[in-house]
Amino acid sequence: MKLISFFYNKDQIIFILSNLKTFMIDIFRLFKKITNEEVKIIDIINKNIKINSSTKILDIGSNSGLISKNLQSNKNNITLIDIDEFNTEPEIKFIKSSWENAIIENRFDLIIVSHVWGHFGYKGTQQESFSKMIKHKEKNGKIVLCYNTNSYFMSKLVDFSKKLFRDFQYDYFDEDIIRNYNKKEIIFKVKLKTRNFSSLAELVKILIILDDDKYYKRRVEEFLSSNLTKPEFEIEQKVIIIQ
Ligand SMILES: C[S@@+](CC[C@H](N)C(=O)[O-])C[C@H]1O[C@@H](n2cnc3c(N)ncnc32)[C@H](O)[C@@H]1O
């Protein structure tokens, strides 16, 4: 009798993993579409920093590079770095690497580091990552940091997640790192709003990052429905411009 194999072969594993990645990218896009987060960040940068066609931009943890592409029409002056592979136009320089290990020769007029700080924090590399950014900033260049402040409902969600999950990532920044720098702070809010608590629990995966098989969606959904009157909450974020 032929034994039924309970194990997946290599091709099946690759298929499952690539579908999982596509699914996460879709949730990420949906999260961005609902919150309109990128539009707000782009608007804040445009209002506070003069950008022209010769402004050299470095976007760290760029994902597909949407923020930079909306700020700089001269694509030859855009450099994107991400730990994951993203296909971009040939004029744009894309470096597939972690920021910590990236070998960069140039200096930039504008360095953007948006919603990547939690990943650095998880690895304990926020300070070294920031020091490396300073080294790659032109004399009159600027660094734009963006992260969640984890105030209001987000603080409850993070506290709850710390009890429920042993190991997860969430966006935060240790502001002590920049205490001696000349800076401007802008606070803004976005709203995450869905049709029901089940969808909200799905989208919360973008804020509370851990492997899918370790995410207890039911427990998160219960927490959301017992702590919110409607399936929506605001996320306060901060943009800091280092002069
Ligand atoms: C939440 S997304 C933020 C994307 C974009 N910056 C934004 O604000 O919409 C975080 C991105 O950082 C990348 N990332 C995570 N750790 C990184 C690291 N150590 N160095 C470079 N990129 C990293 C991830 O692959 C992901 O694309």
PDBQT file of the ligand as one rigid body, heavy atoms in Angstrom, charges set to zero:
ROOT
HETATM    1  C1  LIG A 301       6.339  48.841   6.484  1.00  0.00    +0.000 C 
HETATM    2  S1  LIG A 301       7.339  48.816   5.074  1.00  0.00    +0.000 S 
HETATM    3  C2  LIG A 301       7.555  50.552   4.812  1.00  0.00    +0.000 C 
HETATM    4  C3  LIG A 301       7.607  50.914   3.367  1.00  0.00    +0.000 C 
HETATM    5  C4  LIG A 301       7.719  52.420   3.060  1.00  0.00    +0.000 C 
HETATM    6  N1  LIG A 301       8.957  52.966   3.561  1.00  0.00    +0.000 N 
HETATM    7  C5  LIG A 301       6.523  53.166   3.614  1.00  0.00    +0.000 C 
HETATM    8  O1  LIG A 301       6.673  53.981   4.528  1.00  0.00    +0.000 OA
HETATM    9  O2  LIG A 301       5.439  52.918   3.122  1.00  0.00    +0.000 OA
HETATM   10  C6  LIG A 301       8.923  48.330   5.707  1.00  0.00    +0.000 C 
HETATM   11  C7  LIG A 301       9.916  47.950   4.618  1.00  0.00    +0.000 C 
HETATM   12  O3  LIG A 301      11.216  47.848   5.209  1.00  0.00    +0.000 OA
HETATM   13  C8  LIG A 301      11.890  46.730   4.665  1.00  0.00    +0.000 C 
HETATM   14  N2  LIG A 301      12.932  46.333   5.643  1.00  0.00    +0.000 N 
HETATM   15  C9  LIG A 301      12.786  45.631   6.787  1.00  0.00    +0.000 A 
HETATM   16  N3  LIG A 301      13.957  45.533   7.447  1.00  0.00    +0.000 NA
HETATM   17  C10 LIG A 301      14.868  46.209   6.703  1.00  0.00    +0.000 A 
HETATM   18  C11 LIG A 301      16.277  46.467   6.850  1.00  0.00    +0.000 A 
HETATM   19  N4  LIG A 301      16.952  46.014   7.913  1.00  0.00    +0.000 N 
HETATM   20  N5  LIG A 301      16.907  47.179   5.890  1.00  0.00    +0.000 NA
HETATM   21  C12 LIG A 301      16.219  47.618   4.791  1.00  0.00    +0.000 A 
HETATM   22  N6  LIG A 301      14.893  47.391   4.598  1.00  0.00    +0.000 NA
HETATM   23  C13 LIG A 301      14.233  46.712   5.545  1.00  0.00    +0.000 A 
HETATM   24  C14 LIG A 301      10.781  45.720   4.430  1.00  0.00    +0.000 C 
HETATM   25  O4  LIG A 301      11.135  44.749   3.472  1.00  0.00    +0.000 OA
HETATM   26  C15 LIG A 301       9.638  46.619   3.966  1.00  0.00    +0.000 C 
HETATM   27  O5  LIG A 301       9.603  46.766   2.571  1.00  0.00    +0.000 OA
ENDROOT
TORSDOF 0
